[in-house]
Each structure stands twice: as structure tokens, then as C-alpha cells.
Amino acid sequence: MTDPIARHPRGILVACAVPWDDDERFLEPLFRQQVRALVADGFPQQYVFGTAGEGHAVDTPRFRAVTTAFLDEAAAAGADVMVGVIGLSTPAIVERLAIAHDLGARAFQISLPAWGRLADAEVDRFFDDVCGTFPDSRFLHYNLGRTGRMLTGADYARLVARIPNLVATKQATGSQAHAEDVLRLSPELAHHFDVDLFPAAALHGPASLLASYAPLSPRRIHDLWDAAERGDAAALARMQAGIVALSADLWSTPAPGPHMDGAYDKLLLRIGVMPGFPLRLLSPYQGFTEDDAVRCRALMEAKHPDWLPA
């Protein structure tokens, strides 16, 4: 499925988690290995510093170091990457974007400032000021409830008319009605839906996939994408039922949270394609434990072995 008016190609988008040692130092070789492994598994579209990449927790020296390594390894591995920035104000976000821009990044992921819920005029000003500062760059909007404002299809339609370099969105949560709304009212944007919503979203239009389970099972993610490309509604329904069952089993196995998104992504890497990946999150956030990883791996081997990498 293609859309001739789309601003950005559809595809499978995958997050890169950032590994830290016991002293919260950046483990650059392991991070570079992750970028290469994702490309080898068929996932060249990658990003860093969403919630999963701890963009909310990283300081500027770590931000600069990780971004430098990410862009360098992406160029060598043939990855098409974007850098995320999370902040509480437009100046803080633009400042971080400028660092990444100076390092060579030209694709960015942004979310609304989360200190208070923005009104329509404030949403418009945010995108004007952020995207307008870097007219040579492309922007994806990370649409999530913790910012206090989930943008709708009508919001995106309004922004499309005024922000030419807004090209995509990431919809990590939301209902099937929300998916239909954004796909119908803002088809110019590549809307990426997480695995639990993507099968239903794909029935409403040319959806893209936010593949949070790619580090667990590259093969199953490609099967899901292929079913959507074929328009195979029956296969998509079966796959969605399987994803719901998998998620219910997997996330009831470790000790209860709350946990930030990065804890889940690092656990998926550990029990999936990168068994040595550390589970630690930057202070003050708590990741899963070694015992959690052992129990989750045993659960997968016992109940969902078809989701494990070969």
C-alpha cells in the first residue's frame, strides 16, 4: 500500500535502547552492536531518545556522546535514523535539537512539553518554533498521554497545513477509533502504531509499524508487516490475538512496576536478540532485575517459543 501524497515513506520503526554500566557510563560498543544487529534483522529505520531510549533522563554530555555514536554507526551500517528530544520547554528542546543538528542529524522525534496541557494556539506555536528553526530537517511527533494532550486527526490536519517538515507520528497508545481518525484526517503523515494497535490500524489505511517487539522476534514482526501489506485481515486478526496473549503472559511475569518504557525495551533485548544487554536505567528510574529476565525467558520458552529468535 502506498500513498502518493505522503510526506514520508511507510515502514517499520524500531527504538534503540542505551546500555549503561554500573556507574551509568555509556557502553558504546554494545550500543553500536545493537544498531548493526537491527539493520541485519531488517530494521534500518531506527531512533534513539524516545522514552524507551531514556530521552527524558539523559544529561547533555550523555546526549552528545550517544548521538555521535548513533549517527556514526548508522552511516556505516546503512541505517535511516532519527534523534529524539524530550524537554519541558521550547528553548530546552531547541537547544538539544541544535546539538544533534550540528552533529549531522536531520531527522528528529519530538513530543509536547509535559509540564501543563497545551491549548491549540500553544500547540501551533510549539511546532512553528521547533520545526521552523530547522527547515532542512524532518520531524516525527511522538503522541503520548503523559504530555497531557493527545493530538487528534483534526489537530494533525491543522498542523499539516502550516508545518511542511512535519512528516510522521508515533502513536504508542490509543484506540482503534483514534487510529482511524488520524489515518483518515492526516494521510500526508506516516503514522506509526505499536504492535498491539497496528493490526487494527492497518485495516483503516496505510499504517506504519512501531515495532517494540522487534528485539524479541524479528521474524514475527516481519510476518505482521507482510500480512498488512497483503491486506490479509484474517491473518492480522490472528496475529493481534497472539500479541495480546503474549503481552498478558510476559508482562505479568516480572515483579510489578511502575516501570518506565525503557525497562521493557531493555528486557525484550535481554530475552531476545541481545542476551547480554544490561537492564539498568538512569537515576532515578528502576529497571527490571536479573531474576525478572530469567523468569521472562523461561516463560517465553515454555509458552511462546515461536516468538523467540532462532
C-alpha positions in Angstrom: 0.0 0.0 0.0 1.3 3.4 -0.9 0.0 6.9 -0.6 1.2 9.3 -3.3 0.7 12.4 -1.1 2.6 11.0 1.9 5.5 13.1 3.2 7.4 10.2 4.5 7.7 6.5 3.4 5.9 4.0 5.4 7.9 1.3 7.2 8.8 -0.4 10.4 10.3 1.9 13.1 12.4 0.5 15.9 13.8 2.1 19.1 17.4 1.7 20.2 17.9 1.4 23.9 21.0 2.8 25.5 23.2 0.5 27.7 24.8 1.8 30.9 27.4 0.2 33.1 27.2 0.0 36.9 28.4 3.6 37.1 25.9 4.8 34.5 28.6 5.2 31.9 27.7 4.8 28.2 28.6 1.3 26.8 29.3 2.5 23.3 30.5 -0.8 21.7 27.3 -2.6 22.9 25.2 0.2 21.6 26.8 0.1 18.2 26.3 -3.6 18.1 22.6 -3.1 18.6 22.4 -0.7 15.7 24.1 -3.2 13.4 22.0 -6.1 14.7 18.8 -4.3 14.0 19.9 -3.5 10.4 20.9 -7.1 9.9 17.4 -8.2 11.1 15.8 -5.9 8.5 15.1 -2.8 10.6 17.1 0.1 9.1 14.6 2.7 10.4 15.7 3.4 13.9 15.5 6.1 16.6 17.1 6.9 19.9 16.0 9.0 22.9 12.2 8.4 23.0 11.0 7.2 26.3 12.5 3.8 25.7 15.9 5.4 25.0 15.6 7.5 28.2 15.5 10.8 26.4 13.7 12.2 29.4 16.6 11.2 31.8 19.8 11.7 29.8 22.0 14.7 30.5 23.7 16.8 27.8 27.1 15.0 27.8 25.5 11.6 27.5 23.1 13.0 24.9 26.0 14.2 22.8 28.0 11.0 23.2 25.2 8.7 22.3 24.0 10.8 19.4 27.6 11.0 18.0 27.9 7.2 18.2 24.4 6.7 16.8 24.9 8.8 13.7 28.4 7.4 13.0 27.3 3.7 13.3 24.1 4.4 11.3 26.2 5.8 8.4 28.4 2.7 8.5 25.5 0.2 8.8 23.2 1.9 6.4 20.5 2.8 8.9 18.0 5.6 8.4 17.9 7.2 11.9 16.2 9.9 13.9 17.2 11.5 17.2 14.5 12.2 19.8 14.4 15.1 22.2 12.2 15.3 25.3 12.0 18.6 27.3 9.8 20.8 29.4 10.1 24.0 27.2 10.6 25.0 23.6 14.1 26.6 24.3 15.3 23.4 26.1 14.1 21.3 23.2 15.6 23.6 20.5 18.9 23.6 22.4 19.1 19.8 22.3 18.0 19.7 18.7 20.7 22.1 17.8 23.3 19.9 19.3 22.2 16.9 17.3 21.8 19.1 14.2 25.4 20.3 14.5 26.4 16.6 14.7 24.7 15.9 11.4 21.2 14.7 12.4 18.4 15.8 10.0 15.5 13.7 11.3 14.1 14.3 14.8 11.4 13.0 17.1 9.7 15.5 19.4 6.9 15.5 21.9 4.9 18.3 23.5 6.3 19.8 26.7 4.6 18.0 29.6 4.5 20.5 32.5 1.0 21.5 31.6 -1.6 20.7 28.9 -1.2 22.9 25.8 -4.1 24.8 24.2 -4.5 24.7 20.4 -2.7 28.0 19.9 0.2 26.8 22.1 0.4 23.5 20.2 0.7 25.5 16.9 3.3 27.8 18.4 5.4 24.9 19.6 5.5 23.3 16.2 6.1 26.6 14.5 9.0 27.4 16.8 10.6 24.0 16.9 10.2 22.7 13.3 10.6 26.2 11.9 14.0 26.5 13.5 15.3 23.6 11.4 13.7 23.9 8.0 16.2 21.5 6.4 15.1 18.7 8.8 12.2 16.2 9.1 10.1 15.8 12.3 8.1 13.0 13.8 5.7 13.8 16.6 5.6 11.4 19.5 1.9 11.4 20.6 1.5 10.2 24.1 -0.8 10.9 27.0 1.8 11.8 29.6 2.3 15.1 27.9 -1.3 16.0 28.9 -2.5 16.3 25.3 -3.1 13.6 22.8 -3.3 15.1 19.3 -6.2 14.0 17.1 -6.6 13.7 13.3 -8.1 17.2 13.2 -5.0 18.6 15.1 -2.7 16.9 12.6 -4.7 18.2 9.7 -4.3 21.7 11.0 -0.5 21.2 11.5 0.0 19.7 8.1 -1.3 22.9 6.6 1.3 25.0 8.4 4.3 22.8 9.1 5.8 21.5 5.9 8.6 19.5 7.6 6.2 17.6 9.9 6.3 14.2 8.2 5.3 11.4 10.6 3.9 10.5 14.0 4.3 7.8 16.6 1.1 6.5 18.2 2.3 4.3 21.1 -1.2 4.2 22.7 -4.8 4.8 21.6 -7.9 3.1 20.4 -8.9 1.7 17.0 -11.1 4.8 16.6 -8.1 7.0 17.3 -6.1 5.1 14.6 -8.9 5.6 12.1 -9.2 9.2 12.9 -5.5 10.2 12.4 -5.2 8.0 9.2 -8.3 9.5 7.6 -7.8 13.2 8.5 -4.0 13.4 8.1 -2.9 10.9 5.4 0.1 13.1 4.5 1.9 11.8 7.6 3.3 8.4 8.2 1.5 7.2 11.4 3.4 4.5 13.3 1.3 2.3 15.6 2.6 0.0 18.2 2.2 -3.8 17.7 -0.9 -4.1 19.8 -2.8 -1.5 17.7 -1.1 -1.9 14.3 -3.2 -4.9 13.1 -6.4 -3.0 13.6 -5.0 0.3 12.3 -3.8 -1.4 9.1 -7.4 -2.2 8.2 -8.2 1.6 8.1 -5.4 2.9 5.9 -1.7 2.8 5.1 -0.3 2.5 8.6 3.3 2.2 9.7 4.6 0.0 12.5 6.3 1.0 15.7 7.9 -2.4 16.4 8.5 -2.5 20.1 8.8 -6.4 19.9 11.4 -6.3 17.1 14.2 -7.1 19.6 12.3 -10.1 20.8 11.3 -11.6 17.5 12.3 -10.0 14.2 10.7 -12.8 12.2 7.2 -12.3 13.8 7.4 -8.6 13.2 8.2 -9.1 9.6 5.3 -11.6 9.4 3.0 -8.9 10.8 4.1 -6.3 8.4 3.8 -8.7 5.4 0.2 -9.5 6.4 -0.7 -5.8 6.5 0.9 -5.3 3.1 -1.2 -8.1 1.7 -4.3 -6.7 3.3 -4.9 -10.1 5.0 -7.5 -9.2 7.6 -7.8 -12.8 8.9 -4.1 -13.1 9.4 -3.9 -9.7 11.1 -6.8 -10.7 13.5 -5.0 -13.9 14.4 -1.7 -12.1 15.0 -3.4 -9.4 17.1 -4.9 -12.1 19.3 -1.5 -13.7 19.6 0.1 -10.4 20.6 -2.5 -9.8 23.3 -1.9 -13.2 24.7 1.9 -12.8 24.6 1.7 -9.4 26.3 -0.6 -10.6 29.1 1.7 -13.6 29.9 5.0 -11.8 29.5 4.3 -8.6 31.5 2.6 -10.4 34.4 5.8 -12.4 34.9 8.3 -9.9 36.3 7.9 -8.0 39.6 5.2 -5.3 39.3 6.3 -1.7 38.5 5.7 1.0 37.8 8.5 1.0 35.2 9.4 3.5 32.5 9.2 2.3 28.9 12.9 1.8 28.7 12.7 -1.0 31.3 10.5 -3.0 29.0 12.6 -2.5 25.9 15.8 -3.5 27.7 14.1 -6.6 29.0 13.0 -7.5 25.5 16.6 -7.1 24.2 17.9 -9.3 27.1 15.5 -12.2 26.4 15.6 -11.7 22.6 18.4 -10.9 20.2 21.0 -9.5 22.7 21.2 -11.7 25.8 23.9 -9.7 27.4 22.2 -6.3 27.3 22.2 -4.6 30.7 18.8 -3.8 32.3 19.9 -0.6 34.2 18.1 2.7 33.8 19.5 6.1 34.6 18.6 7.5 38.0 16.1 7.7 39.5 14.3 5.1 37.4 14.1 1.4 38.2 14.7 -1.3 35.6 13.8 -4.9 35.8 16.0 -7.3 37.7 18.2 -10.2 36.6 15.7 -12.6 38.2 12.9 -10.9 36.2 14.8 -11.6 33.0 15.4 -15.3 33.9 11.7 -15.7 34.7 10.6 -14.0 31.5 12.9 -16.0 29.3 11.6 -19.2 30.9 8.1 -18.1 30.3 8.8 -17.5 26.6 10.5 -20.8 26.2 7.5 -22.6 27.8 4.5 -20.8 26.4 5.7 -18.7 23.4 8.8 -20.3 21.9 7.7 -19.3 18.4 8.3 -15.6 19.4 12.0 -16.3 20.3 14.7 -15.6 17.7 16.2 -18.6 16.0 
